[in-house]
Amino acid sequence: MSEPHSDSHDLFPTTQWSVVLAARADGQSGRLALDELCRKYWRPVRGFFGQCGVADDETEDLAQEYFASLLTREYLHQADRERGRFRAFLVQDLKFFLWDALAKKRVQKRGGGRAFVPLDETTDAAADSAGNTAFFDRQWALQIVENAREMLRAEHEAAGKGELFRLLQLGLVRTMSAADYEQWAARAGMTPGALKVALHRLRGRFRRALEEQVRQTVATEQDFDEEMRHLRRALRDGFQDAPGDEA
């Protein structure tokens, strides 16, 4: 089964918490909003399950089950914009969902039927590990970056500047040398000065696109500022932990 995807981004508003709130609704608008949530959080949710020890061939089914259960359990209806950031809300629910899923699996292995299953220390540790939460946050941060990059790609494609974006996007995450500007300018048919201006503008738009993504699931400016700091920390820690970083 392929990963959830939606081209319905423009069918409902995407301001603060609006996607979360819209996903509570019945009918098509609720389904479209829930699909949008699945698209935005699929990578970190599936990665969280894998980090907690779920087999690779089971993480996709478990992620599908999790998103389907959000409305079935009506837990999404408990999400309150006044309580803060949706990311924090979601990761706590994931821990509960995983513990519950693993507990049910143990019951089935013991012969099925209804039984009281005490909190298993191993299962609890897997779901509640600080390392697993950090892994979720890194996956969330990478998905935020990818969503922002996709926003810019779509904007440039619509303006007939898709080729320029495909060239300049590499400059969003690397330091450019004078030689880079010369080489890229030649490829783009621009002067180095014009290319430098274009890249500066793209970086500014990328920063705003990241902020737009984060604002969708926060309620206040204080939450927004903290979430942006959290995003930068998660990306920084992710690069530090990446293979090959050690000398």
C-alpha atoms as an extended CHARMM CRD file, in Angstrom:
* protein
*
       247  EXT
         1         1  MET       CA              0.0000000000        0.0000000000        0.0000000000  PROA      1               0.0000000000
         2         2  SER       CA              1.4540000000        3.3540000000       -1.0250000000  PROA      2               0.0000000000
         3         3  GLU       CA              1.9680000000        6.2410000000        1.3280000000  PROA      3               0.0000000000
         4         4  PRO       CA             -0.9970000000        8.5820000000        1.7360000000  PROA      4               0.0000000000
         5         5  HSD       CA             -0.9110000000       11.5030000000       -0.6320000000  PROA      5               0.0000000000
         6         6  SER       CA             -3.2690000000       14.3590000000       -1.2930000000  PROA      6               0.0000000000
         7         7  ASP       CA             -3.5360000000       17.0470000000       -3.9440000000  PROA      7               0.0000000000
         8         8  SER       CA             -6.3130000000       18.7060000000       -1.9570000000  PROA      8               0.0000000000
         9         9  HSD       CA             -4.1090000000       21.2870000000       -0.2330000000  PROA      9               0.0000000000
        10        10  ASP       CA             -6.1760000000       24.2020000000       -1.5860000000  PROA      10              0.0000000000
        11        11  LEU       CA             -9.5930000000       22.7160000000       -0.7730000000  PROA      11              0.0000000000
        12        12  PHE       CA             -9.5870000000       23.8880000000        2.8190000000  PROA      12              0.0000000000
        13        13  PRO       CA             -7.7440000000       26.6100000000        4.7700000000  PROA      13              0.0000000000
        14        14  THR       CA             -4.3210000000       25.8580000000        6.2090000000  PROA      14              0.0000000000
        15        15  THR       CA             -3.8360000000       28.5080000000        8.8730000000  PROA      15              0.0000000000
        16        16  GLN       CA             -3.1410000000       27.8230000000       12.5560000000  PROA      16              0.0000000000
        17        17  TRP       CA             -4.6100000000       24.4980000000       13.6780000000  PROA      17              0.0000000000
        18        18  SER       CA             -7.1660000000       24.6410000000       10.8500000000  PROA      18              0.0000000000
        19        19  VAL       CA             -6.1520000000       21.2730000000        9.3830000000  PROA      19              0.0000000000
        20        20  VAL       CA             -6.5020000000       19.6370000000       12.7890000000  PROA      20              0.0000000000
        21        21  LEU       CA             -9.8370000000       21.3160000000       13.4240000000  PROA      21              0.0000000000
        22        22  ALA       CA            -11.1440000000       20.4850000000        9.9670000000  PROA      22              0.0000000000
        23        23  ALA       CA            -10.2290000000       16.8170000000       10.4100000000  PROA      23              0.0000000000
        24        24  ARG       CA            -12.8540000000       16.6330000000       13.1560000000  PROA      24              0.0000000000
        25        25  ALA       CA            -15.6350000000       17.3810000000       10.6990000000  PROA      25              0.0000000000
        26        26  ASP       CA            -17.9010000000       14.7750000000        9.1520000000  PROA      26              0.0000000000
        27        27  GLY       CA            -18.0730000000       14.1520000000        5.4330000000  PROA      27              0.0000000000
        28        28  GLN       CA            -15.6650000000       15.0770000000        2.6630000000  PROA      28              0.0000000000
        29        29  SER       CA            -14.0710000000       18.0620000000        4.3780000000  PROA      29              0.0000000000
        30        30  GLY       CA            -13.0820000000       15.9080000000        7.3540000000  PROA      30              0.0000000000
        31        31  ARG       CA            -11.6730000000       13.1730000000        5.1290000000  PROA      31              0.0000000000
        32        32  LEU       CA             -9.6580000000       15.6700000000        3.0900000000  PROA      32              0.0000000000
        33        33  ALA       CA             -8.2680000000       17.2590000000        6.2330000000  PROA      33              0.0000000000
        34        34  LEU       CA             -7.3900000000       13.8910000000        7.7570000000  PROA      34              0.0000000000
        35        35  ASP       CA             -5.6550000000       12.9350000000        4.5180000000  PROA      35              0.0000000000
        36        36  GLU       CA             -3.6430000000       16.1340000000        4.7780000000  PROA      36              0.0000000000
        37        37  LEU       CA             -2.6100000000       15.2350000000        8.3250000000  PROA      37              0.0000000000
        38        38  CYS       CA             -1.6010000000       11.7670000000        7.1680000000  PROA      38              0.0000000000
        39        39  ARG       CA              0.5270000000       13.2530000000        4.3950000000  PROA      39              0.0000000000
        40        40  LYS       CA              2.2790000000       15.6710000000        6.7150000000  PROA      40              0.0000000000
        41        41  TYR       CA              2.9220000000       13.2070000000        9.5550000000  PROA      41              0.0000000000
        42        42  TRP       CA              3.2690000000        9.8710000000        7.7350000000  PROA      42              0.0000000000
        43        43  ARG       CA              7.0580000000        9.8580000000        7.7670000000  PROA      43              0.0000000000
        44        44  PRO       CA              7.5740000000       10.6560000000       11.4770000000  PROA      44              0.0000000000
        45        45  VAL       CA              4.7680000000        8.3160000000       12.5950000000  PROA      45              0.0000000000
        46        46  ARG       CA              6.0440000000        5.3600000000       10.6010000000  PROA      46              0.0000000000
        47        47  GLY       CA              9.6130000000        6.1260000000       11.6420000000  PROA      47              0.0000000000
        48        48  PHE       CA              8.5750000000        6.2770000000       15.3050000000  PROA      48              0.0000000000
        49        49  PHE       CA              7.0810000000        2.7910000000       15.1350000000  PROA      49              0.0000000000
        50        50  GLY       CA             10.2230000000        1.4290000000       13.4780000000  PROA      50              0.0000000000
        51        51  GLN       CA             12.4430000000        3.1090000000       16.0560000000  PROA      51              0.0000000000
        52        52  CYS       CA             10.3710000000        1.4690000000       18.8070000000  PROA      52              0.0000000000
        53        53  GLY       CA             11.1710000000       -1.9840000000       17.4400000000  PROA      53              0.0000000000
        54        54  VAL       CA              8.2060000000       -2.6580000000       15.1510000000  PROA      54              0.0000000000
        55        55  ALA       CA              9.2890000000       -4.8110000000       12.1990000000  PROA      55              0.0000000000
        56        56  ASP       CA              9.8180000000       -2.9340000000        8.9370000000  PROA      56              0.0000000000
        57        57  ASP       CA              7.1100000000       -4.8930000000        7.1650000000  PROA      57              0.0000000000
        58        58  GLU       CA              4.6160000000       -3.9380000000        9.8920000000  PROA      58              0.0000000000
        59        59  THR       CA              5.2860000000       -0.2120000000       10.2940000000  PROA      59              0.0000000000
        60        60  GLU       CA              3.2390000000        0.8030000000        7.2470000000  PROA      60              0.0000000000
        61        61  ASP       CA              0.1770000000       -1.1810000000        8.3160000000  PROA      61              0.0000000000
        62        62  LEU       CA              0.4810000000        0.1300000000       11.8610000000  PROA      62              0.0000000000
        63        63  ALA       CA              0.7470000000        3.7120000000       10.6030000000  PROA      63              0.0000000000
        64        64  GLN       CA             -2.3430000000        3.2010000000        8.4450000000  PROA      64              0.0000000000
        65        65  GLU       CA             -4.1500000000        1.7850000000       11.4570000000  PROA      65              0.0000000000
        66        66  TYR       CA             -3.0650000000        4.6910000000       13.6210000000  PROA      66              0.0000000000
        67        67  PHE       CA             -4.3710000000        7.3960000000       11.3030000000  PROA      67              0.0000000000
        68        68  ALA       CA             -7.6090000000        5.5040000000       10.7160000000  PROA      68              0.0000000000
        69        69  SER       CA             -8.0610000000        5.1880000000       14.4580000000  PROA      69              0.0000000000
        70        70  LEU       CA             -7.6830000000        8.8970000000       15.1510000000  PROA      70              0.0000000000
        71        71  LEU       CA            -11.2950000000        9.5730000000       14.2650000000  PROA      71              0.0000000000
        72        72  THR       CA            -12.5840000000        6.1510000000       15.3030000000  PROA      72              0.0000000000
        73        73  ARG       CA            -11.3090000000        6.7550000000       18.8200000000  PROA      73              0.0000000000
        74        74  GLU       CA            -12.4040000000       10.4020000000       18.5720000000  PROA      74              0.0000000000
        75        75  TYR       CA             -9.0880000000       11.2140000000       20.1990000000  PROA      75              0.0000000000
        76        76  LEU       CA             -8.4680000000       13.9090000000       17.6210000000  PROA      76              0.0000000000
        77        77  HSD       CA            -11.5140000000       15.6980000000       19.0240000000  PROA      77              0.0000000000
        78        78  GLN       CA             -9.5740000000       16.1330000000       22.2650000000  PROA      78              0.0000000000
        79        79  ALA       CA             -6.8440000000       18.1140000000       20.5050000000  PROA      79              0.0000000000
        80        80  ASP       CA             -7.1620000000       21.6480000000       21.8330000000  PROA      80              0.0000000000
        81        81  ARG       CA             -5.2990000000       24.5410000000       20.2480000000  PROA      81              0.0000000000
        82        82  GLU       CA             -5.1220000000       26.1520000000       23.6720000000  PROA      82              0.0000000000
        83        83  ARG       CA             -3.0480000000       23.2170000000       24.9340000000  PROA      83              0.0000000000
        84        84  GLY       CA             -0.1390000000       24.0790000000       22.6890000000  PROA      84              0.0000000000
        85        85  ARG       CA              1.6290000000       22.3190000000       19.8330000000  PROA      85              0.0000000000
        86        86  PHE       CA              0.0570000000       19.5370000000       17.8150000000  PROA      86              0.0000000000
        87        87  ARG       CA              3.4060000000       17.7420000000       17.4510000000  PROA      87              0.0000000000
        88        88  ALA       CA              3.6300000000       17.2850000000       21.2260000000  PROA      88              0.0000000000
        89        89  PHE       CA             -0.0070000000       16.1830000000       21.3240000000  PROA      89              0.0000000000
        90        90  LEU       CA              0.5930000000       13.6220000000       18.5870000000  PROA      90              0.0000000000
        91        91  VAL       CA              3.7320000000       12.0450000000       20.0230000000  PROA      91              0.0000000000
        92        92  GLN       CA              1.9980000000       11.4200000000       23.3570000000  PROA      92              0.0000000000
        93        93  ASP       CA             -0.9120000000        9.7760000000       21.5650000000  PROA      93              0.0000000000
        94        94  LEU       CA              1.5030000000        7.6300000000       19.5550000000  PROA      94              0.0000000000
        95        95  LYS       CA              3.0140000000        6.2820000000       22.7540000000  PROA      95              0.0000000000
        96        96  PHE       CA             -0.4230000000        5.3470000000       24.0710000000  PROA      96              0.0000000000
        97        97  PHE       CA             -1.4560000000        3.8140000000       20.7470000000  PROA      97              0.0000000000
        98        98  LEU       CA              1.7060000000        1.7310000000       20.4470000000  PROA      98              0.0000000000
        99        99  TRP       CA              1.5110000000        0.4710000000       24.0150000000  PROA      99              0.0000000000
       100       100  ASP       CA             -2.1270000000       -0.4950000000       23.4540000000  PROA      100             0.0000000000
       101       101  ALA       CA             -1.3750000000       -2.2050000000       20.1250000000  PROA      101             0.0000000000
       102       102  LEU       CA              1.4870000000       -4.2210000000       21.6030000000  PROA      102             0.0000000000
       103       103  ALA       CA             -0.6000000000       -5.1590000000       24.6350000000  PROA      103             0.0000000000
       104       104  LYS       CA             -3.3840000000       -6.4750000000       22.3760000000  PROA      104             0.0000000000
       105       105  LYS       CA             -0.8330000000       -8.4220000000       20.3620000000  PROA      105             0.0000000000
       106       106  ARG       CA              0.4340000000      -10.1110000000       23.5230000000  PROA      106             0.0000000000
       107       107  VAL       CA             -3.1340000000      -11.0760000000       24.4490000000  PROA      107             0.0000000000
       108       108  GLN       CA             -3.6270000000      -12.6590000000       21.0220000000  PROA      108             0.0000000000
       109       109  LYS       CA             -0.3990000000      -14.6370000000       21.3890000000  PROA      109             0.0000000000
       110       110  ARG       CA             -1.6650000000      -15.9570000000       24.7230000000  PROA      110             0.0000000000
       111       111  GLY       CA             -4.7700000000      -17.3930000000       23.1200000000  PROA      111             0.0000000000
       112       112  GLY       CA             -6.9950000000      -14.3920000000       22.5140000000  PROA      112             0.0000000000
       113       113  GLY       CA            -10.0530000000      -13.4250000000       24.4620000000  PROA      113             0.0000000000
       114       114  ARG       CA            -10.4320000000      -10.6680000000       26.9900000000  PROA      114             0.0000000000
       115       115  ALA       CA             -7.7400000000      -10.3540000000       29.6130000000  PROA      115             0.0000000000
       116       116  PHE       CA             -6.1790000000       -7.7400000000       31.7930000000  PROA      116             0.0000000000
       117       117  VAL       CA             -2.6880000000       -7.0150000000       30.5260000000  PROA      117             0.0000000000
       118       118  PRO       CA             -0.4100000000       -5.3290000000       33.0670000000  PROA      118             0.0000000000
       119       119  LEU       CA              1.9460000000       -2.6130000000       31.9240000000  PROA      119             0.0000000000
       120       120  ASP       CA              4.9630000000       -4.3760000000       30.4990000000  PROA      120             0.0000000000
       121       121  GLU       CA              8.2200000000       -2.6380000000       31.3390000000  PROA      121             0.0000000000
       122       122  THR       CA              9.8370000000       -3.5660000000       28.0500000000  PROA      122             0.0000000000
       123       123  THR       CA              6.9130000000       -2.3740000000       25.9730000000  PROA      123             0.0000000000
       124       124  ASP       CA              6.6090000000        0.8100000000       28.0060000000  PROA      124             0.0000000000
       125       125  ALA       CA             10.2920000000        1.5570000000       27.6120000000  PROA      125             0.0000000000
       126       126  ALA       CA             10.0720000000        1.0690000000       23.8590000000  PROA      126             0.0000000000
       127       127  ALA       CA              7.1640000000        3.4630000000       23.4660000000  PROA      127             0.0000000000
       128       128  ASP       CA              8.3310000000        6.0210000000       26.0130000000  PROA      128             0.0000000000
       129       129  SER       CA             12.0510000000        6.1720000000       25.2810000000  PROA      129             0.0000000000
       130       130  ALA       CA             13.4560000000        9.6890000000       25.0470000000  PROA      130             0.0000000000
       131       131  GLY       CA             15.5530000000        8.4920000000       22.1210000000  PROA      131             0.0000000000
       132       132  ASN       CA             12.4520000000        7.3890000000       20.2420000000  PROA      132             0.0000000000
       133       133  THR       CA             10.8060000000       10.7430000000       20.8610000000  PROA      133             0.0000000000
       134       134  ALA       CA             13.9220000000       12.4960000000       19.5670000000  PROA      134             0.0000000000
       135       135  PHE       CA             13.8370000000       10.2660000000       16.4880000000  PROA      135             0.0000000000
       136       136  PHE       CA             10.2050000000       11.2380000000       15.8930000000  PROA      136             0.0000000000
       137       137  ASP       CA             11.1510000000       14.8990000000       16.1880000000  PROA      137             0.0000000000
       138       138  ARG       CA             13.9500000000       14.5340000000       13.6470000000  PROA      138             0.0000000000
       139       139  GLN       CA             11.6220000000       12.8190000000       11.1980000000  PROA      139             0.0000000000
       140       140  TRP       CA              9.0290000000       15.5280000000       11.8210000000  PROA      140             0.0000000000
       141       141  ALA       CA             11.6220000000       18.2320000000       11.1480000000  PROA      141             0.0000000000
       142       142  LEU       CA             12.7610000000       16.5770000000        7.9090000000  PROA      142             0.0000000000
       143       143  GLN       CA              9.1430000000       16.3210000000        6.7870000000  PROA      143             0.0000000000
       144       144  ILE       CA              8.5830000000       20.0200000000        7.5530000000  PROA      144             0.0000000000
       145       145  VAL       CA             11.6060000000       20.8410000000        5.3810000000  PROA      145             0.0000000000
       146       146  GLU       CA             10.3260000000       18.6020000000        2.5860000000  PROA      146             0.0000000000
       147       147  ASN       CA              6.8510000000       20.1820000000        2.7510000000  PROA      147             0.0000000000
       148       148  ALA       CA              8.3720000000       23.6580000000        2.5210000000  PROA      148             0.0000000000
       149       149  ARG       CA             10.5980000000       22.6200000000       -0.3760000000  PROA      149             0.0000000000
       150       150  GLU       CA              7.5880000000       21.1580000000       -2.1710000000  PROA      150             0.0000000000
       151       151  MET       CA              5.6950000000       24.4390000000       -1.7060000000  PROA      151             0.0000000000
       152       152  LEU       CA              8.5280000000       26.3170000000       -3.3830000000  PROA      152             0.0000000000
       153       153  ARG       CA              8.8170000000       23.7730000000       -6.1850000000  PROA      153             0.0000000000
       154       154  ALA       CA              5.1030000000       24.0940000000       -6.9570000000  PROA      154             0.0000000000
       155       155  GLU       CA              5.3150000000       27.8890000000       -6.9300000000  PROA      155             0.0000000000
       156       156  HSD       CA              8.2580000000       27.9110000000       -9.3310000000  PROA      156             0.0000000000
       157       157  GLU       CA              6.6590000000       25.3160000000      -11.6090000000  PROA      157             0.0000000000
       158       158  ALA       CA              3.4990000000       27.4350000000      -11.7910000000  PROA      158             0.0000000000
       159       159  ALA       CA              5.6070000000       30.4770000000      -12.7040000000  PROA      159             0.0000000000
       160       160  GLY       CA              7.4870000000       28.5590000000      -15.3960000000  PROA      160             0.0000000000
       161       161  LYS       CA             10.7090000000       28.5760000000      -13.3500000000  PROA      161             0.0000000000
       162       162  GLY       CA             10.9320000000       24.9110000000      -12.4880000000  PROA      162             0.0000000000
       163       163  GLU       CA             14.4030000000       24.4600000000      -13.9860000000  PROA      163             0.0000000000
       164       164  LEU       CA             15.7720000000       27.4210000000      -12.0580000000  PROA      164             0.0000000000
       165       165  PHE       CA             14.3730000000       26.0220000000       -8.8200000000  PROA      165             0.0000000000
       166       166  ARG       CA             15.8930000000       22.5980000000       -9.4380000000  PROA      166             0.0000000000
       167       167  LEU       CA             19.2620000000       24.3030000000       -9.8080000000  PROA      167             0.0000000000
       168       168  LEU       CA             18.9860000000       26.7320000000       -6.9020000000  PROA      168             0.0000000000
       169       169  GLN       CA             17.4040000000       24.3730000000       -4.3670000000  PROA      169             0.0000000000
       170       170  LEU       CA             20.8130000000       22.8960000000       -3.6130000000  PROA      170             0.0000000000
       171       171  GLY       CA             21.8590000000       26.3150000000       -2.3780000000  PROA      171             0.0000000000
       172       172  LEU       CA             19.2370000000       26.2040000000        0.3700000000  PROA      172             0.0000000000
       173       173  VAL       CA             21.3950000000       23.9260000000        2.4940000000  PROA      173             0.0000000000
       174       174  ARG       CA             24.9690000000       24.6090000000        1.3980000000  PROA      174             0.0000000000
       175       175  THR       CA             27.4390000000       27.4660000000        1.5350000000  PROA      175             0.0000000000
       176       176  MET       CA             28.1350000000       28.8220000000       -1.9240000000  PROA      176             0.0000000000
       177       177  SER       CA             31.6140000000       29.7020000000       -3.1200000000  PROA      177             0.0000000000
       178       178  ALA       CA             32.4880000000       32.2040000000       -5.8290000000  PROA      178             0.0000000000
       179       179  ALA       CA             33.2070000000       29.2780000000       -8.1450000000  PROA      179             0.0000000000
       180       180  ASP       CA             29.7450000000       27.8390000000       -7.4270000000  PROA      180             0.0000000000
       181       181  TYR       CA             28.1100000000       31.1210000000       -8.3990000000  PROA      181             0.0000000000
       182       182  GLU       CA             30.0940000000       31.2640000000      -11.6220000000  PROA      182             0.0000000000
       183       183  GLN       CA             29.2520000000       27.6800000000      -12.5590000000  PROA      183             0.0000000000
       184       184  TRP       CA             25.5920000000       27.8650000000      -11.6440000000  PROA      184             0.0000000000
       185       185  ALA       CA             25.1470000000       31.2390000000      -13.3550000000  PROA      185             0.0000000000
       186       186  ALA       CA             26.5100000000       29.7670000000      -16.5750000000  PROA      186             0.0000000000
       187       187  ARG       CA             24.0900000000       26.8530000000      -16.3440000000  PROA      187             0.0000000000
       188       188  ALA       CA             21.1530000000       29.1830000000      -15.6730000000  PROA      188             0.0000000000
       189       189  GLY       CA             22.1110000000       31.7330000000      -18.3210000000  PROA      189             0.0000000000
       190       190  MET       CA             22.4120000000       34.4580000000      -15.6770000000  PROA      190             0.0000000000
       191       191  THR       CA             25.1380000000       36.6850000000      -14.3520000000  PROA      191             0.0000000000
       192       192  PRO       CA             26.6710000000       35.5950000000      -11.0190000000  PROA      192             0.0000000000
       193       193  GLY       CA             25.2140000000       38.7100000000       -9.4200000000  PROA      193             0.0000000000
       194       194  ALA       CA             21.7030000000       37.9510000000      -10.6730000000  PROA      194             0.0000000000
       195       195  LEU       CA             21.9820000000       34.3500000000       -9.5220000000  PROA      195             0.0000000000
       196       196  LYS       CA             23.1510000000       35.4690000000       -6.0860000000  PROA      196             0.0000000000
       197       197  VAL       CA             20.0740000000       37.7160000000       -5.8010000000  PROA      197             0.0000000000
       198       198  ALA       CA             17.7900000000       34.8790000000       -6.9500000000  PROA      198             0.0000000000
       199       199  LEU       CA             19.2570000000       32.4990000000       -4.3840000000  PROA      199             0.0000000000
       200       200  HSD       CA             18.9590000000       35.1080000000       -1.6310000000  PROA      200             0.0000000000
       201       201  ARG       CA             15.2780000000       35.5380000000       -2.4580000000  PROA      201             0.0000000000
       202       202  LEU       CA             14.7490000000       31.7790000000       -2.5890000000  PROA      202             0.0000000000
       203       203  ARG       CA             16.3040000000       31.3440000000        0.8430000000  PROA      203             0.0000000000
       204       204  GLY       CA             14.0190000000       34.0380000000        2.2350000000  PROA      204             0.0000000000
       205       205  ARG       CA             10.9660000000       32.3820000000        0.7030000000  PROA      205             0.0000000000
       206       206  PHE       CA             12.1070000000       29.0080000000        2.0100000000  PROA      206             0.0000000000
       207       207  ARG       CA             12.3810000000       30.4070000000        5.5260000000  PROA      207             0.0000000000
       208       208  ARG       CA              8.8600000000       31.8040000000        5.2540000000  PROA      208             0.0000000000
       209       209  ALA       CA              7.5990000000       28.4860000000        3.8810000000  PROA      209             0.0000000000
       210       210  LEU       CA              9.0490000000       26.6900000000        6.9060000000  PROA      210             0.0000000000
       211       211  GLU       CA              7.3020000000       29.1790000000        9.1580000000  PROA      211             0.0000000000
       212       212  GLU       CA              4.0080000000       28.6300000000        7.3100000000  PROA      212             0.0000000000
       213       213  GLN       CA              4.2940000000       24.8910000000        7.8480000000  PROA      213             0.0000000000
       214       214  VAL       CA              4.9490000000       25.3130000000       11.5690000000  PROA      214             0.0000000000
       215       215  ARG       CA              2.1770000000       27.8710000000       12.0500000000  PROA      215             0.0000000000
       216       216  GLN       CA             -0.4210000000       25.3930000000       10.8430000000  PROA      216             0.0000000000
       217       217  THR       CA             -0.3850000000       23.4710000000       14.1260000000  PROA      217             0.0000000000
       218       218  VAL       CA              0.4270000000       26.0290000000       16.7880000000  PROA      218             0.0000000000
       219       219  ALA       CA             -1.9370000000       28.3860000000       18.5690000000  PROA      219             0.0000000000
       220       220  THR       CA              0.1430000000       31.3090000000       19.8270000000  PROA      220             0.0000000000
       221       221  GLU       CA              3.2560000000       33.2710000000       18.9330000000  PROA      221             0.0000000000
       222       222  GLN       CA              4.9710000000       31.7850000000       21.9620000000  PROA      222             0.0000000000
       223       223  ASP       CA              4.2120000000       28.2740000000       20.7110000000  PROA      223             0.0000000000
       224       224  PHE       CA              5.4030000000       29.2790000000       17.2530000000  PROA      224             0.0000000000
       225       225  ASP       CA              8.7220000000       30.6110000000       18.5390000000  PROA      225             0.0000000000
       226       226  GLU       CA              9.3160000000       27.4850000000       20.6220000000  PROA      226             0.0000000000
       227       227  GLU       CA              8.3850000000       25.1850000000       17.7500000000  PROA      227             0.0000000000
       228       228  MET       CA             10.7840000000       26.9640000000       15.4180000000  PROA      228             0.0000000000
       229       229  ARG       CA             13.5520000000       26.5350000000       17.9800000000  PROA      229             0.0000000000
       230       230  HSD       CA             12.5970000000       22.8780000000       18.3030000000  PROA      230             0.0000000000
       231       231  LEU       CA             12.7220000000       22.5110000000       14.5190000000  PROA      231             0.0000000000
       232       232  ARG       CA             16.2330000000       23.9590000000       14.3580000000  PROA      232             0.0000000000
       233       233  ARG       CA             17.4200000000       21.7460000000       17.2150000000  PROA      233             0.0000000000
       234       234  ALA       CA             15.9600000000       18.6250000000       15.6400000000  PROA      234             0.0000000000
       235       235  LEU       CA             17.6000000000       19.3790000000       12.2930000000  PROA      235             0.0000000000
       236       236  ARG       CA             20.9300000000       20.1990000000       13.9320000000  PROA      236             0.0000000000
       237       237  ASP       CA             20.8880000000       17.0230000000       16.0340000000  PROA      237             0.0000000000
       238       238  GLY       CA             19.8700000000       14.9900000000       13.0190000000  PROA      238             0.0000000000
       239       239  PHE       CA             22.8670000000       16.1930000000       11.0290000000  PROA      239             0.0000000000
       240       240  GLN       CA             25.1700000000       15.5600000000       13.9810000000  PROA      240             0.0000000000
       241       241  ASP       CA             23.9040000000       11.9880000000       14.2700000000  PROA      241             0.0000000000
       242       242  ALA       CA             24.1280000000       11.3020000000       10.5350000000  PROA      242             0.0000000000
       243       243  PRO       CA             26.5930000000        8.6010000000        9.4120000000  PROA      243             0.0000000000
       244       244  GLY       CA             29.9160000000        9.9580000000        8.2550000000  PROA      244             0.0000000000
       245       245  ASP       CA             29.9050000000       13.0110000000       10.4910000000  PROA      245             0.0000000000
       246       246  GLU       CA             32.6730000000       11.6960000000       12.6740000000  PROA      246             0.0000000000
       247       247  ALA       CA             36.2330000000       12.3800000000       11.5660000000  PROA      247             0.0000000000
